[in-house]
Amino acid sequence: YQSDPRVVLIETENSGTSSARNVGLDYLFGRYNDKVKTIHAHTSEFSQCCYLHFVDSDDWIDRACIERCVQVAIRDHAQIVWHNMQTYDSVKETLNNESRLSACQLSEARIYHGLEIFHCLPNKHFTWVADGLIDLEFLREHNLRFVEGIVLEDEVFGRQLFALANRISIINAYLYFYRIRKNSNCVHVEIPDQPNPN
């Protein structure tokens, strides 16, 4: 962060993933958060920042991920750009191509409403955070935040986000790589798939 003015480092209390994400959102929106200890930044304003993409500390994104997502968001005036995600097993050193987006078989040629997407899900579970790009003004307008102190906070956030969105664009390419490893920051909870009643 010292050599790149685009990078901001925020030191906070260790209060979990949801809390850290909320601290980041509060910083982007210029809101006070009492969990912040120190902010290391070259500027106090992010007036040029229009979009948000979460990346967990264990994972990585394709080099072209942000550029491709922003291009689609601008082209479609999208509130959300949903791209594909591959799971990398650090123990077995394998990549898994199965994904929720692939199972939905959504087209890049059209724009979707969030409720429309719920109907095509292969099962009733829907966690969504690092799966794509979000328009910051859309987040600000609806004051969306992460519920702290619960398991599967991604599911609550994802459902709220998609239920409110009416312009969702798709990129059917693997642009995010989700790492599963021992001692991960995330708690992996196995939930048996159940058919979507819709």
N, C-alpha and C positions, 0 to 999 in steps of 0.2 A: 504493500500500500504506500510505502514511502516514495517509491519511484514512479508510481502511476496515479495521476490525479483522479482517475475514474473510480478508484477503489476506496471504499470507506470501511474501516474496521470499528465495530461497536463492541465494547466490553460490557457484559451484563452479569447478573447473578445467574448461576446454573439452575434454571427453572424448567428445563425441558424444551423439546422441539417447538411446541405450539407457542410457548412464551417467546422464544427466539424469533419466530416468524412474525409475531405481533409487534415485537420491538422494531423489526425491519420495516413493517408497514407504517408504524407510528413515525419513524424517521422520515420515510418518503413523503408522508402527509403533513409533516411539520408539527406532529403532536408530541406532547411531553409523555415520557414513560419512566416511572420511578425505579424501574429495574436497571436502567442504564447507569453504568459506572463512569465510563469514559468513551468519547467518540474521537477517533483519529480520522480526520478528513481534511482535504485541501480546500473544500468549499462547504458552506452550510446550506446551499440550495441545490435542488435537483430539478430545476424548472424545465430542463430538456428531457426529463425522464417521462416517457409515455406508457411504457409497458413493463411487465414484471414476469420473470420466469424463475421459479424456485429451483435450486439445485442442492440436494442433500450432500453432506460432507463426504459420504462414502462413494458417491456416484460421479459420473462425468457426462458431458454432452458432446455431440458431434461439433466439429469446428464451425460448421455452417448453420448450426441450429438456430441461433438468435437471428442471424441475417434472413434465413428463409422464413422464419415465423413472422418477423416484422414486415417483410415484403407482402406476405399473405394478409396480415392484419390491416395494412394500409390499403391494399387492393380491394378487400371485401368489407372494409369498415367493421371488422370483426371485434366482438367483445372477448372472444376466446379463440385461440388457435390450438387445436388438439393434434398432437403428433404421436407417432408410435414410440413404444418403449421396449427395449430388450432387457431381460434379466440376466445378470452375470453371476454365476455361482463361483465364489472365490475358492471354495474347497475343491470342487470338481473341475474348476477352470473351464466351464462350459457356458455358452450363451443359449438362452431359450427364446425362440422366436414367437411363442404363443403370447398373445396380448389381447386385452379387452377391446382395443380399437379394431384390431384385425377381425375379431369375432363379430363385431357390429356390421362390418362390410359397408362402411359409409363412403360416400363419393367425395372426391376433391372438387367436383364440378358444381356443387351446390352448397348453400348455407343452411344450417339446421337451427331449430329451436331446441332448447335444452330438454323440454318435456318430451319432445319427439325422440330424442336419443335415449331417454329412460326406457322407452318401449322396445328398443332393439337390444338392450343389454342381455347377455347370455344368462345372467343370474341376478339376484336382487342386490348384490353388493356392488358399491360404486365408490371406491376411493380415488380421489383425483387432487393432486397438488402440483407435482413436478412433471406432469404429462403434457405441458404446453405453456403458451403465452397468454397473459391476461392483460386486458386494457386497464390501466391504473385509474382512469376516470370512472370506469364502470365499478371498480372496487370501492372507490371513494363515495360514489353516489349511493351505494347500498350499505356502506359501512361494514363490509364483511371482515370478520376476524376469525381466528382459530379458538375453539373452546379449549381451555387449558385444564389439565389434570384428568383427562380421560384417555382411554385407549381408542384407537381408530378415529382420531380427530380429523384425519383426511377424508373420511366418509361424510362427516357432518359438513365440512367445508365444501367438498365437491358437490354434494346434493344441493346445498344452498346456492352455490355459484351457478350451476347448470339450470336450476329451476327459475332463476331470474334472467338468464341470458336468452336472447332471441336471434343472435347472430354468432353462430359457431362455425368456424371453418376447419377443414380437415387437411392434414398432411400425412399421407400414408407412407411415411419413411421413418426408419428407426433413427431418431435424433437424440434420444436419451438412453443412458445405460445405467440400470439400477443394480447396484452391487449387493449381494447377500453374502455376509461373512460372519464369522464368529466375532463376538464382542462388538457388534454393530450398535450404533446409536439408537437404532429403531428396534422396537419390540415386534417380532414377527408372530402374528397370531394366526393359527390355522383355522379357517372357517369353512365347513363343508359347503360346496356349491348347492344352491337350491334353485330350481327353475324360477324364472321371472313370471309372476302371475299375470303380467300384462301381455 
